[in-house]
Amino acid sequence: MASETTLEIFGKDDCPYTRAALRDYRARGREVTYHDVLRDPAAMRRFLELSLGERTVPLIVDGGRISAGYGGG
């Protein structure tokens, strides 16, 4: 069952943790909006604002919850 809230993931295409997070959340039926911080300068700015300057990817924004990194479901 899909969630009503769109999940946002800020990451890099070549990051295995970003790829794993995308795969896992989509497999769970979540609607995911992905932002590649290396290809999209606006996404990079928003990523840095949300992460308070930290550069750990993926940054996962789920409603009001923000978490950095991904260790699996």
C-alpha positions, 0 to 999 in steps of 0.5 A: 500500500502506497503512502500518501506522503512523497518521500524525497531522497537527495543523493548521487547516482554512483552512491551504492547507499543511494541506490539501495535506499531508492530500491528499498523504498520503491519496493515498499510501494513508496512514491519517491522523488529523487534529487541528484545533488551533483547534477542539480545545483538547486537540489544541492542547495536544498540538500545542504540546507536540510542537512545543515551543511553535512554532506552525507548521502543519501539524505532522506526526507519523509514528511517532517523526518530527515535522516542522513545515510542509509543502512537498509530497511 
